[in-house]
Amino acid sequence: MKDAFLEGKIAGIQLKNRIIRSATHEGLADEAGNPTAALIKKYEELAKGEVGAIITGYAAVMQNGKSPLLNMLMIDKNENIPHYKELTDRVHQYNTAIFLQVTHCGRQTFSRVTGMPTVAPSPLKDKLYNEDIPQEVTNFEIDEIVNNFVSGIVRAKKAGFDGVQLQLSHGYLLSSFLSPHMNKRHDQWGGSTENRFRIVKEIMERAREKVADYPILAKMNGHEKSKDGLKLEEAIVIAGNLEKASCDAIEVSCGIAEEGFVATRGGFPFAMIARHNHLMKKIPKMLHPLVKPILKRSFGSPEPRYLYNLGSAAEIRRHVKIPVIVVGGIRRLEDIQNVIQKEQCDFISMSRPFIIEPAIVRKFKENKQQQSRCIDCNYCQIGVEKTPVRCYYGKM
Ligand SMILES: Cc1cc2nc3c(=O)[nH]c(=O)nc-3n(C[C@H](O)[C@H](O)[C@H](O)COP(=O)(O)O)c2cc1C
């Protein structure tokens, strides 16, 4: 019988169990985007806590793809490699697999942060990152972006990561190419599903020439909230395209940043937003009680709060042969065992539960705890914009 605590395999890599730490930006890189001692310590704690595998916070493959969040990881230079090697060596001491998530933030950043114009498949202003209208990327720039993803993957391999994960989710650049909501192009990079997928296909093809069968995973959206956003039917086709393009495993998430708390559901952390958001700072405090319900209506979390990607992930799994990982609102051991035992997905992943309890897997395994202590307040999600990640437990 299947069990969440039995070993599993992704592209031949042995994972201790079926519970993965999903990518979580920690805000603990140095100025060059290298992991700091504090970040290495955090990953060591996760490894000691018997997590099946760690997916790092997102690492940008080029400067104009850098996030405005504090201290993002970067994998844009060969000089980054020895710093990451230190991290992978430390995690491997605990016999734990670690994957580097590689990304380009696309229009979800600010030119004042990157020092360059923001770019996207189409010049559509983001509702949240709305200081600039992004420039529509040219063929030449797409070629450069593809090559930078490949270089990032080559560096990750040299740095000792067990594999990489392409971030195709949450509205970042590759996600915005895939999404009909953000990609309105009429050339070979837009229109049909095949055209919108082309940039990912190019990355996979060129990466395979350089790294052969090195594990390349992907995190994609199973659906988006926007009316013209990606829907499950098309996500299934994209998952099939990923498999054909030799992707090794798919993690299924949902939502884009401007849709609000869709990918990370739960409470609406208004107090934290009021403190950190650049737009909120322009609104006088006395107006906050009026603003809160309006914002919550537009950006608050939809239902359900738990296991909200399981339906789409299970459906995607029915259409592909590669392992499928489900993320999003997974909090109870009983639910984890159900997903694995009923073979709805091959692995489950979590983010916020590891912020409050890095050793949650060990606690589950030793039967000391049946569910995460995370209350889904989402303060961590906003707090990490300006300070390293931590659990606030619903209080400022
Ligand atoms: C503080 C924080 C940082 C995150 N950083 C990333 C990231 O770097 N890359 C990514 O794909 N998702 C990121 N996510 C989303 C999570 O990986 C995950 O998809 C989401 O939180 C839902 O899972 P959960 O309910 O277990 O938290 C982040 C979430 C949080 C709360």
The ligand as a Gaussian input file, in Angstrom:
#p B3LYP/6-31G(d) Opt

LIG

0 1
 C        6.325000      33.628000       2.013000
 C        6.005000      32.881000       0.745000
 C        6.934000      32.866000      -0.293000
 C        6.663000      32.148000      -1.472000
 N        7.615000      32.097000      -2.464000
 C        7.393000      31.361000      -3.579000
 C        8.401000      31.212000      -4.576000
 O        9.525000      31.715000      -4.452000
 N        8.078000      30.488000      -5.682000
 C        6.855000      29.893000      -5.853000
 O        6.609000      29.247000      -6.882000
 N        5.900000      29.992000      -4.913000
 C        6.138000      30.690000      -3.788000
 N        5.179000      30.741000      -2.802000
 C        3.931000      29.963000      -2.970000
 C        4.076000      28.577000      -2.319000
 O        5.087000      27.803000      -2.905000
 C        2.762000      27.748000      -2.393000
 O        2.473000      27.520000      -3.756000
 C        1.589000      28.446000      -1.699000
 O        2.006000      29.102000      -0.524000
 C        0.476000      27.469000      -1.321000
 O        0.971000      26.454000      -0.485000
 P        0.704000      26.439000       1.136000
 O       -0.777000      26.496000       1.325000
 O        1.305000      25.151000       1.586000
 O        1.374000      27.636000       1.688000
 C        5.425000      31.459000      -1.625000
 C        4.503000      31.500000      -0.567000
 C        4.767000      32.183000       0.602000
 C        3.761000      32.162000       1.708000

